[in-house]
Structure formats: C-alpha cells, structure tokens
Amino acid sequence: MATGTKEQILDAAERMFAENGIHAVSLRAIIAEADVNLAAVHYHFGSKDALVEAVFERRVGPVNEARLAWLDRLEAEWDGAPPVEEVLRAFVTPAIQLAMDSERGRTFMKTCGRFYTEAGDQLQPIFDRLFRKIIERYVAAFQKACPELPPAELLWRFHFTVGVMVHTLLDSEKLRRISCGACDPSDVEAVVERMVNFAAAGMKTPPATLTHKEQAAVEPEGIEVGVSA
C-alpha cells in the first residue's frame, strides 16, 4: 500500500461527508473520489463505520489531547482547582483554533454539522467514545471551580456552554454577514475571549431552583457522566 493511501481515503471521505452528509455517502463513492480500490479501504479501516470514526478521530483527537494537556498544566499551576475562566479557555480554544485557522478545519466543521443533523443510534457511540474522557475531566474541573452549583445545575450549564461553542463553530459566518463584517469570526483570540466571558458569567450565576424531579435524581457522590457533548 502506498504511504499516503490512508490519508487519501480520509481526505476524500471528509470532503464527501461535508458536502453530502454521512449517511448519503457510500463506500463505493468514497473509493471513486479517493481513486483507490475496495481492498485499500478494508485494509486501513475495515468498514464504513470505522472510516467515519477515523475521520472524526483525525481532527478531534489532537483537539482533545490539547485540552487535556492544557487542563493538566492549569491544575498543576492552581493546585488542582483553576478558576472557571481558565477551565473554559482550555476547553474552547483548541476547537476554535481548529475550526477557524485552516480550510481543513472549516471542512471538518461542515462534517460536524452533518453529524449533528444526522446523529442517531449508529453515529452517537462514535462521539461517546471520542469525548467521554474530556467530559469526565472537564466536568470535574468545573465542579471544583464552581463548588456552589448542584450537580444537575452544573451539567445544564456545561451543556449550554457546549451549545454556544458548537453554534459558533458551525454557523459563525452568518454573524459576519448579519454584522456587515463588524464581527470577525476569523479573529480567534477575540472569539475565544468573548465566549469565555459569556460562558463564565453563566457559570457564576447563582444556582437556579431545582425541580422536585431534579432534586430526587441528584446523587450525594456527585456527577456521573454517561453521554457525550
């Protein structure tokens, strides 16, 4: 097998997923786009599901490694409990940099958009595997940064934070158009700082009153993470 065959297949699959959707693209179409044979796909990936996971892992893996390394440094610097702004910055910056610093990042964001509109029983386990460790580590860090928040309230706020980040990653060009260029989504530093300030304010707001159902569901031990962002 040629050295670049695996990357060739991944590049073709990523382009086609971004343009046409994950479910709509067949292995046969990817093979034709990549100009390889079926044996090459089976050799490197084994199945379409494995190829889909590899497409996401290639981009998400380095982002998550950067997030974990950043959080490790913060926890060492702040004796295990960095402030919420620093935790947020470590969480969002690598993703914003990927999405806005390169053409391949923008292509991958289109693929992620397809995932969010198509996700179901087949695709969700892929993101569960890719993000489980990140969620466990960052939820624990947010607990230390915001100890006054009940577990359910903290998870809601983390969920909202992820929503702000994902919407910005997937649809920030609309803001450029609406603002007639006054808002520049390519300014990574400005995007990160605004997002961190916005999310930190939400994290620091006094806790909302839990419903009876939420109160009954809270475990004394804290938060159990079972799904992905």
Buried (B, 14 or more C-beta within 10 A) or exposed (E): EEEEBBEBBBBBBBBBBBEEBBBEBEBEBBBEBBEBEEEBBEBBBEEBEBBBBBBBBBBBEEBBEBBBEBBEEBBEEBEEEBBBBBBBBBBBBBBBBBBBEEEBBBBBBBBBBBBEEBBEEEBEEBBBEBBBEBBEBBBBBBBBBBEEBBBBBBBBBBEEBBEBBBEBBBEBEEBBEEEEEEBBBEEBEEBBBBBBEEBBEBBBEEBEEBEEEBEEEBEEEEBEBEEBB
